[in-house]
Amino acid sequence: MLIKSRIEAIANLRRVAHLVLVLAFFWLAYWIYGRWQNSVDPQGEVNGYCFQDPIPAAGNGHGLVVSGHYTYCDVFGGSSAVYVHIRRADEPESKSTLVFRYFDFAGVSPPSFEWLDAFHVRISVGPIAEVTKQLPNAQGVDIAYTLGPVGYPQRGVY
């Protein structure tokens, strides 16, 4: 009887140990995913893992500007994304003004902005890794894109 109860106790202890290991694994995976999600920085904001470099803005002479910035994040090998906004000159960059976002390759020149007239702008970039947002128009402005080769092409407008 004593041996049987000890065997049952050991079996229960093994079940508890397995449960603790499984929970620890899921907690670790959740923690790593949380750090990665916080570092990806979908709006290009500065945080503990990311910093920004501005890209010179270009105005259309009628109160609108195209502006942008690079965001560099230092986690899991690092990442670099470029954010382009069309906004009123007195308005800050925000999620609602974001028109173009892409991941770039190291050493690629910044995008260039060219106003064709007050309601048409061209955004030009060299080779890029992946486009994650690309709108055809915003703030009453039609946007033309000249893109170099895209490493991981996507379909459609995001």
N, C-alpha and C positions, 0 to 999 in steps of 0.2 A: 504494500500500500504506500509506503514511504517512497519507494523507488518510482512508482507510478505517478505520484504527485510531483516529484522532482522533475520527471520527464515532461509532464504537462507544464510545469513552471518554466522550464527551458524553452519549450515550444512557444509559449506565450511571449517569453522574452525575445525570441527570434522574430515573432510577428511585430512586436513593438519596435524592435531595431530596424526591421525592414520599412515599417511605416515612417519612422523618423528619417531614415535615409531618403525615401521617396519625397517626403515633405521638404527636406533640406535641398534636394535637387531642384524641385519646382521653385522654391524660394530663390535659389541662386540664379536659375534661368530668368525668373521675373525681375530680379535685381539687375542682371546684365542687360536685359531688354529695356528696362527703364533708363539705364545710363545711355544706351544706344539711342533710344527715342529722344531723350533730352539733348543729345549731342547733334542729331541730324538737323535740328533747327529749321523747320519748314518755312518760317517767315524771315529768316536772315537776321534775327536779333542776337545781340551779344548775350552770352551767358557764361557760366564757369568753364565751359569747354570751347567756346567759339568767340572769335573776334572779327571785326569788320574793317574793310578798306573801301572808301567811297570811290565811285566812278564819276568823273565830271559830268554835270548835268548840261542839257541843251534846251533852251527855250524856243518857243515858236513865235514870240513877239506878240502873242495874244493872251498871255496869262497862263499858258500850260508849259510844263517842262517834262522832259524825259530824264530820269535820274536812275541811279543804280548803285549797287555795292557788291563787293565780294564778301562772302562769309567763309572763314577758315575754321574748321573744327578739328580738334586734336584728340581723337579717341578712335580706337580700333583701326589704326593705320592712317587716320585723318581723312577729311573730305573738304572739298572746296566747291562752293556753289555761287552762282551769280544771279542777282535779283534785279529786274528792270521794272520801273514804275512809270506810269503816266499820271500826272497829278497837277493840280493848280499850284502855282508857284508858292503860295502861302500855306500849303497843306503838307503835312509830314508824310513820309512813306508809310504805308500800312497795308494790311492784307487786302483791303478793298481797292488799292491803287496798283497792285501787282499785276503785270501783264505778261511777263516772261521770266521763267526761272529755268536754269540749266546747271548741270554739273560740268565743270571744265577740266581740261588736262593741264598739268603744270606747264608753265612757260608760254601759254597762249595769250595773245594780246587781248586787252579788254574789248568789250563790244563798242561799236561806234554808233552814234545816233545822228541821223540826218533828217531834218524837216524838209519835206518836198514842197509843202505849202502849209497853211495854218491847220489843215485837217488831215494831213497825210505825213506819216513818219516812216523812215526805214531804219531798222535795227539790223546791224551786220555783225556777225561773229565768225571767227575761224573754226577750226575743228573743235568739236565738243563731245563730251562723253554721252550725255543724255538730256533730253528736254523733259521737264516735269510740269511746265505750264507754258502755254502759248495761246494768247487771245488774239483774234483777228481785229478787234477794235475795242476802244475804251474812251470814255470822256468825250465822245463824239469824234474821235480821231481813228482813221483807218490805219492799220499797222501792216507794213510789208516787212518780211524777214528775208535776209540773205544769210544762209547758214552754210558753214563749211561742212565737211563730213561729220555725221553723227554716229558715234561708236555703238550706241544701243538705241536704234530708232524706235519710236512709239507711234501709235496711230491715233489720229483725231486731235481735237482741241481739248485742252484740259482746263 
